[in-house]
Amino acid sequence: MRSAVNKKRSKGAPIKNGEPRCAAISALNDIERRKAYADIYLKKKWTEVPFGDPRDKALATMLVYGVLRWRNRLDAIIAHCAGRPISKIQRALLNPLRVGVYQLIFLDRVHAAAAVSETVEAVKTLGYSKGAGFVNAVLRSASRNGGELPGAEDELENLSLETGMPRWLIELWREEEGLAGATLIARALSATPPAFFRATGEGGVEALLQCLDTPRAKGKGLYAPGSFWCVGGGELSESELVTSGKAIIQGQASQLVPLLLSPEPGARVLDCCAAPGLKTTHIAELMGDSGEIVALDIHEKRVRAVEALAQSLGYLSIKAVKGDARIYKEARPFDAALLDVPCSGLGVLAHNPERKWRLSPKELSTFPPLQYAIIENAAKLVRVGGVIVYSTCTTARAENEGVIKRFLSENKSWTLEHPETFVAPSLINKEGFFKTFPMEPAVDNGGHLDGFFGARLRRRG
């Protein structure tokens, strides 16, 4: 039986005057219920919210991402201050409590009394009045103790709470990279990353940086030609640079993947799992919009997204096709193929923090069989002498080295090529793989990278 609070919420309480806490709580509920990506959801949702001031929108966005980034730590504080486990707290009150505690612990510019009173008022506005007293009591307790938690005896649990990462991911990274490596990865993924752009038109990076009207730090990318960065949030997607098509928001490591392929002008290229088309259009740029690029995706809506991006940038060599990369067939062979396969996305959790609370070890184990099926089929579609680049945005070895080593052991006509001539040699490990790990933001973010993996393979016969 549903509680009275949940019944009232199901009617859809209005968001009062775009008040940022109300907006953030409503958005968090929707993102959780729909299993939506926060960036995509907020881009649409915020156009429907009557924010009275741009600063209200900025605060609401900060609250959403703050809760998603630090959920387990916030929950531990809430449970400690409430004197009961999270499972015993009414579900409808969790996101209001998280929003309140996040303000108290992480936002120095929000006065504690205001954080408590405004969050309690938001609870009432959103139809959770019966729980307002409880929320008020928990937030006042959190305010008094400053969010302090009893220290756990387990160092992995402490690291999990310190970095806002699920414990099972900490354990995975420790197993694969050692405790020091796990600590670096977890801390990097808990930070807000800089936004990277890829220049798509003429004018050069220097001119585009001048067009980026912001007082925040910005500069050129170190590794990817035509890349530049800026400290900022989701509002950068609405900047004139992006809306005019002069630049695309795309991480620097992601921009390096098409360089690993570097097909010759006039080549016939297969881009598996192509949506949303960032790498597809980059390949077209590298080829001077010559040849043919078959951009494959299994979902019709995502195929249309690739088409729309290609058209907006004026590329004529891209042919978007609906198809399953595991079974796709063509009689005419391709010269090269990019396999940017579906993956767990562990290397980009800083951009998509909601993802870490949905993933599980069981789901992660489903990716390698899917990835292997895609590369196994693609290998049949590429001519002798042709090239495949396999890439992911995950740190997990089972999805990276594991897939490639299995493929090479079962397909003797394919060999691994060391791609130092295409990207910086420092980004190639001893095994010959392109592999980058997530990095914490710095004063100069030119060298900032997400966690990516790439392998360049050639068919010998």
N, C-alpha and C positions, 0 to 999 in steps of 0.2 A: 504494500500500500504506500502511495506517495505521500510525502508530508505536506502540510498546509503551505509551507513556504514554497515548495516546488510547484504545487498546484497554482499558486498565484503567479509564479514566474512563467508558467506555461502559456499564460494569456498574452505575454509580450509587453512588459512595462516599458514606457517611453524613456528615452534618454533626455534628461532635462537640460535644455539649452546647450547641448554639447559639453556638459561638465566633464572634464577629462577622466575622472575616476569612474564615473558611470560608463563612459564610452569604453574605457579599458576593460572593465569587468564584463561588459556585454560582449566585447570582441573576444576576450579570453574564453568565455563560455561557448561562443560560436566556433572558434578555432578548435577547441577540444571536441565539441560534438560532431563537427563536420570532418575532423581530421584534415583540416586545411593547412596550407602553407601560409605562415603569418604574413610574409611580404606580399604575396598575391592577394590574400584576403583583405589586408589593410588598405592596399591601393584602391580597391573598389569600395570597401566599407566606409572609409573616411570621407568619400564624396557624398555620402548620404547623411553624415552627422553634422548638425548645425553648430560647428565650433564658432564661438564668438571672437576668438583671437587665435592667430597662428601659434602662439605659445601654448594654448590649450591643446591643440593638435599635437605639438611636439611632446608635451608632457604625457598625453595619452599613449603615444607611440612608445615613449621611454618606459612607461609602466608595463605595457604589454610585453615588450622584449625583456625587460628586467625580470618579470615573473617567469617567463619561459626559460630564461638563462639560468635562474637561480632557484628553481622550484623546490628541489629537494632540501636545500638549505633553509628556505623560507618555511617549508613544512616542518622541519625539525624545530625551528624556533616557535612556530605556532603550537606544535604538540607540547613542547616544554612549558610554554606560558599558559596553555589551556589545561595542563595536567591530565591530558588524555591523548591516546594515539590518533593520528589523522583519520583512521578508519572509523573512529567513533564521533567524528565531527560531521555535522550535516553538510552534505556535498554542495548544496547551494551557497553555503557560506565560505567555502574554501577560497575561491578567487577573490572575493572581497577582502578576506584576511590576508591573502598573499599580497594584494595591491597595497594594503595598509602597512604591512611589515616591510615590504620593499622600500617604501618611502622612508620609514623610520631608520632603516639600516644603511641604505645606499644613497639617499638623496639629502645631502647636507643642506641644500638651499631651501628645502621644505621644512618649516618649523614643525616640531613633533606634535604640538597641540593641534595645529592645522591638519596635519596628516591624519590624526585620530578623528577629529570632529568631521572633516570633509568625507572621510571614508565611511563613517557611521551614517552620515547624511545620504551618501550614495546608496548604502544598503537599504535605507528607507525608500528612497526614490525608485529603486529598481524592484520594489515589492517584497523585500525580505524583512519587513518591520519586526516580525516576531524574533528575528535573530539579532537585531541591532544591539541589544544589551550585552549579549555574549561577545559580539565583535568588539564592542567598546571595551569590555573587560580584558580581553586578550591583547588588544592593541596597547592599552595602558600598561599592562604587565610587560610587554615587549619594550615599550618606551622606557620603563624604569630600569630594566636590566641591560639595555643597549644591545639586545640580540645575542647576548652571551649564551653559549651552549656548554653543557658539561663535556669535557674532553673525552673522546672515545679512546679506549685502550688500543684499538685496531688502527694502525697507520693508514690502511687503505680506506677505512671509513672516514677518517679525518680528511684525507685527500679528496674523497668524494664530496664531502660537505664544503671544503675549502674552495673547490673549483666548480661546484654545481654540476657534477657529472655522475651518472648512475654508477653504482659500484661495479657492476659487471663489466662496464667499459674500462674502468680503471684496471681491473684484473686482466682483461684482454691485452691492454697496452703493456702492462707489466710483464706478462708472459712473452710478448713479442719484442719489446724494446727495453726491458729492464725497468726498475723502479724510477731511475732518473729520467729515462725517456718518457715513461708514462706521465711523470709529473710535468715535464715540459709540454707534452701534447695537451694534457688536460687544462693546464693554465692558459695555453694559447687559445684553446677553443672556448674558454669561458669569457674571453675578452671581446669587446666590440671591434671588429676588423675595419680597416680603412676601405673605402669604396674605390675600386679600380675601374678604369674606363679603357676601351679600345677605340682609337680614332678610326672612323670609317670613311672619311672624305679627305678632301684636300685642305691645305692650310698648315699642317704640321702640328706637333704636340705643343710647342711653345705658344702658338696662337690660340690653341684650344684651352690651354691653361689660363691664358689671359681672359678668355670668355667665361671661365668658371668663376662667377661672381660670388666669392665667399671669403670671409676673413680667416677661415680655418687653414691649417697646414695643408699643402699640396705640393706635388712635384712629379717628375718623370719616373716611370718604371725602370728598374735596372735590367731586367731580363728580356722582356717582351718588347720588340720594336713597336712604336705607335701606342704604347701604354702610358697612362698617367693615373695618379691617385689623388684622393682628397679625404680628409677626415670628415665624416658626416654620416647622416642616416638616410632613411627612406625618402626624404624630400629631394634627394639628388636625382631620383628617377623622374622628377618633374622639372628638372632644370632645362633651360633652353637648349643646351648641348645635346641632351638625349631626345627631347621632343622634336627637335629639328632633324635628327638623324645624323648629326655630325659625329656622334660618339655613342657607344653602347656600354652599359655597365656589365663588366665581365672580369672575373678575377684574373690576376696575372698568370697563375699556373694554368688556368683553363686556356688562356691565350697561347700558351706554348705548345699545346697538343697538336693543333694543325701544323705547326712548324716541324714537328716530328715526322709528319707525313710528307710535307713539301712536294706535292705532285708537280710534274712538268706541265707547262702550259699546253692545253689541248688534250690532256689526259681524260680518261673516262673513270670517274670516281664514284664509289658507293659509300654513302654516309649512313651507317646503320644507327637507329635510335637517334634521329637527327634533331628532333624538337628540343628547344624552341628555335634552333637555327643559328645560334651564335657561332659555332664552329663551322657550320655549313657555309655561311656567308664569308667567313674568314678564309676558307679554302678557295672560294670563288675569287676573293681578292688576290690571294697568292697566285692564282692561275690567270689573272688578268681577265676574268670572266670569259675564258675560252674553254673549249672542251665541253664535257657534260658531267654534272653532279646529280646522281640519283639520291635524293634525300628521303630516307625510309623512316616511317614511324607506324606503330601499330594502331594508334588512335586517330580517327578522322579529325577531331578538333585540333590536335597537335600538328597534323599535316597542314591544316589551314594556317596555323600559326607560322610555320616555316615559310609557306607561300607568301604570307603577308609581310614578313620581315624581308624576304628576298625582293619582293616588289618595291617595298619602301626604300630599299637601298639601290634599286635599279639593276639587279643582277638577272641576266637572262639565261645563264647556263645551268640554273638550278631547277630540277624537276622533282617536286614533292610527290611522294607516292605512299599510299596506305598499304602496309604489309607487315608481316611477322618476320623479323630478322632470323628466326630459328629455322624457317622453312622457305624463305624467299628464293625464287629461282629466276634466272635469266639465261638465255641461250648465248648471248654475246658477253664475253668475259670483261672484267674491269681491270684497269691498270693498277688501281690502288683502292683500299678500303679503310675507312675510319670506323672503328668499333668503340664508340663511347657508351659502353654498356650500362644497363641499369645496375646500381650498386647500393650499398648501405649508406653512402654519403658521410662516412665518419670524418672525412677530411675537411668537410665544409659545415660542420655543426655550428660553428661560430655565426654563420649566415642564417642557418635554419635551426635554431635551438629547440623548437618544438619537436623536431625529429627524434632527439635523443630519448624523449619520454615515451615514444611509440615503438621504438626498436626493441628487439629482444634477441637473445642468443639464437632462439629457434628461427626467427625471421632472417637473421644474418646468414644462417646455414642454407637458406633457400637460394641465395644469390649465385654461388659458384656453379651449380648445375645449369642455371639459366645462362650464365655468362659463357660457359663452355659450349652450350648448344649454339650460341650465336657465333662464336669464333669458328667452331667446327663447320658450320654451314657457309660462313663467309669465305673460308679457305677454298671452297669448291668454286667460288664465283670469281676468283682473282687469277689472272693468267700466270703462266710460268715467267719468272722474272719480276712479277709484280710484288707490291708491298701491302702489308696490313699494319696499321697502328691500333693497338688495343689500349684503351685508357679507362681509368676510373677516377672518382674523387673520394676514394676511401683509403684508409691506412691499413686495412685488414689484409694480412698476407694470404689468407685463403682465397680472397677475391682477386688478388694481384699475382704475386709470384706463383701461388698454387695453381691457378688456372693456366698460366703460360707454361710452366714446367710440365704440366700434364699434357698440354697440347703439343709441345715439342717432342715429348717422349713417344707420343702416338702418331705423329705426323713428321716423318723423317725428311720429307722434302722441304720443310720449312726451317729456317735458321734465324737466330736472334742477331740483329745488327746493333752495334754500339752507335748511338746517334749523336756523338759529340760535335759533328759538323752542323747540326741543326739547332741545337740549344747549348747553353753554357755547359762545359764539361763538368763543372762543380755540381751540376744537378743530376749527373749520371753516377749511379753507384757502382761498386766493384763488379757486380754481376751483369752490368750493361743495361740496367733499367733506369728510366727516368723516374725519379722518386723524390717528392718533396713532402715535408712535414709542416703542419700548421705552425704559424709563428705569431708571437705576441706583437701587438702594435708597438712602434718605436717613434722617436722624434722624426726620423727620416724613414718613410715606409716604402722607399723605392724597391727594396729587396723583399718586401712582404709577399709571402706565398701561402696558399692553402695546401691541404694535403692531397696530392695527386700522384697517380702512377701511370706510366706509359711504357709500352714495349713495341719496338719496331721490328717487324718480321718480314723476311723475304722468301719467296717461293723459288727454290732452285731447280726443281724438276718434278 
